[in-house]
């Protein structure tokens, strides 16, 4: 079984390799192709990946290449984890919106739109090469903004599923709090990528979320960056991305005085690459936890094993998939993030109990923005970018949308495949 990783030079990759090595019985891989245009990073990451696999006694071969065609040829699955423009572009995404009084974040709001504009065209270009070289392969998208990128892939007819580590992180923390194996925990998790609420935590089928909130509201609120009073009132756990909506002004004030997350990540990455260059490093460095992406490897292995294992009774996993009729207040073609049964045929969303208006309204609002953002990424033009910004609840004002449109297009001009214009 061959797997390919587009963006294989990412400092995330050893997290994946660690999971592949530990969970070899679940996913018997014989070859891992790491694909990246940055030869230095690719050399360092592929080197530590080989050492990690050798140290674990895993027989998989590691192929390092800058050629997408070579890397994906014959692959059973291809993981996308690329970042157009690197951390420098991310820092622009996180700082430029602050000039207009808006949250600066790499996946939501104006920064998320800028990332989508840069990313969607390249992802679709690479996906066409996957279709040519590995026509039966599944594409697993971990590239942000996951909901928009996955929608673009599905609309273009690719076999794609979006994956995020937020849900598995919540599941693992709940299991640790309860002192039980994660396999006994299932989630009532609903929304869009980076816009979700946990409305139930089921231990062997019984919902224990009320008791978790009663006993651990302070801890839960700390993880979400919100007030414990809000958690108690909702009786649900918003993902930490909801802080950008529920505490917008507070976040903007903090961001204006704190260093951007991109600068912190760049420093962590530099240290990680130093470690990866050390031939004595043969296991996942502890510093990798500072990079983010906790439980990414477990989520990816679980998903790949279900997609490639040929089982008819697929396990349930929270993924990004077509809405269909799952959330009746959204268009069928929207992409949502909910629990789904995953088999070799794909992911089928499980039935979702009615979504409360408090959540459904924001979900519908952001989903409409995502439709406009995808249109802007595919077709270009300042007017489409402005429409998407005007539709986003974290922007939404005409004058701000106008100013941000010019700023974002100028800052990202080098990465856009279409001519900046109306």
C-alpha positions in Angstrom: 0.0 0.0 0.0 1.4 3.3 -1.1 0.5 6.6 0.6 1.5 10.0 -0.7 1.8 13.3 1.3 1.6 16.5 -0.6 3.4 19.0 1.5 5.6 16.2 2.9 8.3 18.7 3.8 6.0 20.1 6.5 7.2 19.9 10.1 3.9 18.1 10.8 5.0 15.1 8.8 6.9 13.2 11.6 3.6 13.3 13.6 2.1 11.3 10.7 5.1 9.0 10.5 4.9 8.3 14.2 1.2 7.3 13.8 2.0 5.1 10.8 4.7 3.4 12.8 2.6 2.9 16.0 -0.5 1.7 14.2 1.1 -0.5 11.5 -1.4 -3.3 12.2 -4.3 -1.0 11.3 -2.7 0.4 8.2 -0.1 -1.8 6.5 1.9 0.7 4.5 4.7 -0.4 2.2 5.7 3.0 0.7 5.3 6.6 1.8 5.9 9.3 -0.8 6.8 12.8 0.6 6.2 15.5 -2.0 7.4 19.0 -1.6 9.0 21.8 -3.7 11.3 22.9 -0.8 14.3 20.5 -1.3 16.0 21.5 2.0 12.9 20.8 4.1 12.1 17.7 2.2 15.6 16.3 2.8 15.4 17.0 6.5 11.9 15.6 7.0 12.4 12.6 4.8 15.6 11.8 6.7 14.1 11.8 10.1 11.0 9.9 8.7 13.3 7.1 7.5 15.1 7.0 10.9 11.8 6.9 12.8 10.5 4.0 10.7 13.8 2.1 11.0 13.8 2.6 14.7 10.3 1.3 15.0 11.0 -1.7 12.8 8.6 -0.6 10.1 9.4 -1.8 6.6 7.9 1.0 4.6 10.1 2.8 2.1 10.2 6.6 2.0 10.3 8.3 -1.3 11.2 12.0 -1.3 10.4 13.9 -4.5 9.5 17.4 -5.7 7.4 15.7 -8.6 3.8 15.4 -7.8 3.4 12.9 -10.7 6.1 10.7 -9.4 5.0 10.9 -5.8 1.3 10.1 -6.3 1.7 7.5 -9.1 0.0 4.3 -7.9 -0.9 5.7 -4.5 -4.0 4.3 -2.7 -4.5 7.6 -0.9 -3.0 11.1 -1.0 -2.9 13.4 2.0 -2.9 17.2 1.3 -1.2 19.3 4.0 0.2 22.2 2.0 0.6 25.9 2.8 0.9 28.3 -0.1 3.2 31.1 0.8 4.4 29.4 4.0 4.5 31.1 7.4 5.2 34.5 5.8 1.8 34.5 4.1 0.2 33.3 7.3 1.6 36.2 9.2 0.0 38.6 6.7 -3.3 36.7 7.1 -3.1 37.2 10.9 -2.0 40.8 10.9 -3.5 42.6 8.0 -7.2 42.3 9.1 -6.3 44.0 12.4 -5.7 47.2 10.5 -9.5 47.2 9.8 -10.5 46.2 13.3 -11.1 42.6 12.3 -9.9 39.3 13.8 -6.6 38.2 12.3 -6.7 34.4 11.9 -5.4 32.1 9.2 -8.6 30.0 8.6 -11.5 32.2 9.4 -12.5 35.8 8.6 -10.5 37.8 6.1 -7.3 35.8 6.7 -9.1 32.6 6.0 -10.5 34.0 2.7 -7.0 35.1 1.7 -5.7 31.6 2.4 -8.6 30.1 0.3 -7.8 32.4 -2.6 -4.2 31.2 -2.6 -4.9 27.6 -1.9 -7.9 26.4 -3.9 -6.4 26.8 -7.4 -3.2 25.0 -6.5 -5.1 22.2 -4.7 -7.3 21.6 -7.8 -4.2 21.6 -10.0 -2.5 18.9 -7.9 -5.8 16.9 -7.6 -5.9 16.7 -11.4 -2.5 15.1 -11.3 -3.7 12.6 -8.7 -6.6 11.8 -11.0 -4.2 11.1 -13.8 -1.6 9.1 -11.9 -3.7 7.4 -9.3 -7.3 7.4 -10.5 -8.7 5.3 -7.7 -6.9 7.1 -4.9 -8.7 8.8 -2.0 -7.7 12.4 -1.3 -7.7 13.3 2.4 -7.6 17.0 2.8 -6.0 18.5 5.9 -5.2 21.8 4.1 -7.0 24.8 5.6 -9.6 26.2 5.2 -10.6 22.5 5.1 -14.4 23.1 4.5 -13.8 25.3 1.4 -10.9 23.2 0.0 -12.9 20.0 0.4 -15.9 21.6 -1.3 -13.7 22.6 -4.2 -12.4 19.0 -4.5 -15.8 17.5 -4.4 -17.3 20.0 -6.8 -14.5 19.0 -9.3 -15.4 15.3 -9.0 -12.6 14.1 -6.8 -12.8 11.3 -4.2 -12.1 13.6 -1.3 -12.8 13.8 2.4 -11.8 16.7 4.7 -10.1 16.0 8.1 -9.6 18.2 11.1 -8.1 17.3 14.5 -10.5 19.4 16.6 -13.0 16.6 17.2 -10.5 13.9 18.0 -8.9 16.3 20.4 -12.2 16.9 22.2 -12.8 13.1 22.3 -9.4 12.4 23.7 -9.7 15.1 26.4 -13.1 13.8 27.4 -11.8 10.3 27.6 -8.9 11.4 29.8 -11.2 13.4 32.1 -13.4 10.3 32.5 -10.5 7.9 32.8 -11.8 5.6 30.0 -10.4 4.5 26.6 -11.3 6.8 23.8 -13.0 4.0 21.9 -15.8 4.2 24.5 -16.5 7.9 23.7 -18.6 9.1 20.8 -19.5 12.8 20.1 -22.6 14.7 19.1 -20.4 17.2 17.0 -22.1 19.5 14.5 -21.3 22.5 12.3 -18.7 23.5 9.7 -15.0 23.1 9.8 -13.7 25.4 12.5 -17.3 26.3 13.5 -18.6 23.4 15.6 -20.3 22.7 18.8 -20.1 19.6 21.0 -23.7 19.0 22.1 -23.2 15.5 23.6 -20.4 13.2 24.9 -21.6 9.7 24.9 -19.9 7.1 27.1 -21.1 3.7 26.1 -24.2 5.4 24.6 -25.1 7.5 27.6 -24.7 11.3 27.4 -22.3 12.5 30.1 -21.8 16.0 28.8 -24.0 17.6 31.5 -22.0 16.1 34.3 -18.7 17.0 32.5 -19.8 20.6 32.3 -21.0 20.6 35.9 -17.7 19.3 37.2 -15.3 20.8 34.8 -16.8 24.0 33.4 -13.7 26.1 34.2 -11.4 23.7 32.5 -13.6 23.4 29.4 -14.0 27.1 29.2 -10.3 27.6 29.4 -9.8 25.2 26.5 -12.3 27.2 24.4 -11.0 30.6 25.5 -14.5 31.5 26.7 -16.3 32.3 30.0 -17.4 29.3 32.1 -20.8 31.0 32.4 -21.3 30.7 28.7 -20.4 27.0 28.7 -22.9 26.4 31.5 -25.7 28.4 29.8 -25.2 26.7 26.4 -24.9 23.2 27.9 -22.5 22.6 25.0 -18.8 23.0 24.2 -18.0 25.4 21.3 -14.7 24.7 19.5 -12.0 27.2 20.4 -12.6 28.8 16.9 -15.9 30.1 18.2 -14.0 32.5 20.4 -13.4 34.6 17.3 -17.2 35.1 17.1 -18.2 35.1 20.8 -15.4 37.3 22.0 -14.4 39.2 18.8 -13.5 42.5 20.3 -11.5 40.9 23.1 -9.6 38.8 20.7 -8.8 41.8 18.4 -7.5 43.7 21.4 -5.2 40.8 22.4 -4.0 40.3 18.9 -3.0 44.0 18.5 -0.5 43.7 21.4 0.7 40.0 21.0 3.1 38.6 18.4 1.3 36.8 15.6 1.0 33.0 15.9 2.8 32.7 12.6 6.0 34.1 14.2 5.8 31.7 17.0 5.2 28.8 14.6 8.1 29.9 12.4 10.4 29.8 15.5 9.1 26.3 16.4 9.6 25.1 12.9 13.2 26.3 12.8 13.9 24.4 16.0 12.2 21.3 14.7 14.2 21.4 11.4 17.4 21.6 13.5 16.3 18.5 15.4 15.3 16.7 12.2 18.8 17.3 10.9 20.3 15.5 13.9 21.0 11.9 13.0 20.5 10.8 16.6 16.8 11.9 16.5 14.9 8.7 15.7 11.5 9.4 17.5 9.0 12.2 17.3 10.5 15.2 19.2 8.5 16.5 22.1 8.8 20.0 20.6 6.5 18.9 17.9 3.5 19.3 20.3 4.1 23.1 20.2 3.5 23.1 16.4 -0.2 22.0 16.9 -2.0 19.2 15.2 -2.4 17.0 18.2 -3.8 13.6 17.4 -3.6 14.3 13.7 -1.8 11.0 13.0 -4.4 9.0 14.9 -7.3 10.7 13.0 -5.5 10.2 9.7 -4.7 6.5 10.3 -8.3 5.8 11.4 -9.7 7.5 8.4 -7.3 5.9 5.9 -7.8 2.4 7.4 -11.6 2.7 7.0 -11.3 4.0 3.4 -8.7 1.4 2.3 -9.8 -1.5 4.5 -12.8 -2.7 2.5 -15.1 -2.9 5.5 -18.8 -2.7 5.1 -19.5 -1.7 8.7 -17.4 1.4 8.8 -16.3 3.1 12.0 -17.8 6.5 12.9 -15.4 9.4 12.6 -16.0 13.2 12.5 -15.1 14.3 8.9 -15.9 17.0 6.4 -18.4 15.7 3.8 -21.3 16.8 1.6 -24.3 17.9 3.6 -26.9 16.1 1.4 -30.0 16.5 3.6 -28.1 16.1 6.9 -28.6 19.7 8.0 -31.9 20.7 6.2 -31.2 24.4 6.6 -28.1 24.2 4.3 -27.9 23.5 0.6 -27.2 19.8 -0.2 -23.9 20.7 -1.9 -22.5 22.4 1.3 -19.7 20.7 3.2 -20.3 20.1 6.9 -18.3 18.6 9.8 -20.3 15.8 11.5 -19.9 12.2 12.6 -20.0 9.8 9.6 -19.8 6.1 8.9 -16.6 5.6 6.8 -16.1 2.7 4.5 -14.3 2.0 1.2 -17.2 3.6 -0.5 -16.7 6.9 1.4 -18.2 8.7 4.3 -22.0 8.8 5.0 -23.1 11.4 7.6 -25.1 10.0 10.5 -28.5 11.5 11.3 -28.2 14.7 13.3 -30.8 15.8 15.8 -32.3 19.3 15.0 -29.8 22.1 15.4 -30.8 24.9 17.7 -31.4 28.3 16.1 -28.5 29.8 18.1 -26.1 27.5 16.2 -28.0 27.0 12.9 -28.1 30.7 12.2 -24.3 31.1 12.4 -23.7 27.9 10.5 -26.0 29.0 7.7 -24.3 32.5 7.7 -20.8 31.1 7.4 -21.8 28.4 4.9 -23.1 31.1 2.6 -19.8 33.0 3.0 -17.9 29.8 2.1 -19.9 29.5 -1.1 -18.9 33.0 -2.1 -15.3 32.4 -1.0 -15.0 29.4 -3.3 -16.5 31.4 -6.2 -13.9 34.1 -5.6 -11.1 31.5 -5.4 -12.2 29.8 -8.6 -13.1 32.9 -10.7 -11.2 35.7 -9.2 -12.0 39.4 -9.3 -12.2 42.1 -6.6 -16.0 42.1 -6.7 -16.3 38.4 -5.8 -13.7 38.9 -3.0 -15.7 41.9 -1.7 -18.9 39.9 -1.7 -17.3 37.1 0.3 -16.0 39.6 2.9 -19.3 41.4 3.1 -21.1 38.0 3.7 -18.7 37.0 6.5 -20.0 37.7 10.1 -16.5 38.7 11.2 -16.3 41.4 8.5 -19.8 42.3 7.2 -19.5 46.1 6.8 -19.3 47.7 3.4 -16.5 50.1 4.1 -14.4 47.5 5.9 -15.0 44.9 3.1 -13.9 47.5 0.5 -10.7 48.3 2.3 -9.8 44.7 3.1 -10.4 43.7 -0.5 -7.7 46.0 -1.8 -5.3 45.1 1.0 -5.8 41.3 0.6 -5.5 41.3 -3.1 -2.4 43.5 -3.1 -0.7 41.4 -0.4 -1.5 38.1 -2.2 -1.0 39.2 -5.8 2.1 36.9 -6.3 0.1 33.8 -5.3 -3.1 34.4 -7.2 -3.5 32.6 -10.6 -6.0 35.2 -11.9 -5.5 38.8 -12.7 -6.5 41.1 -9.9 -9.4 43.2 -11.2 -13.2 43.4 -11.0 
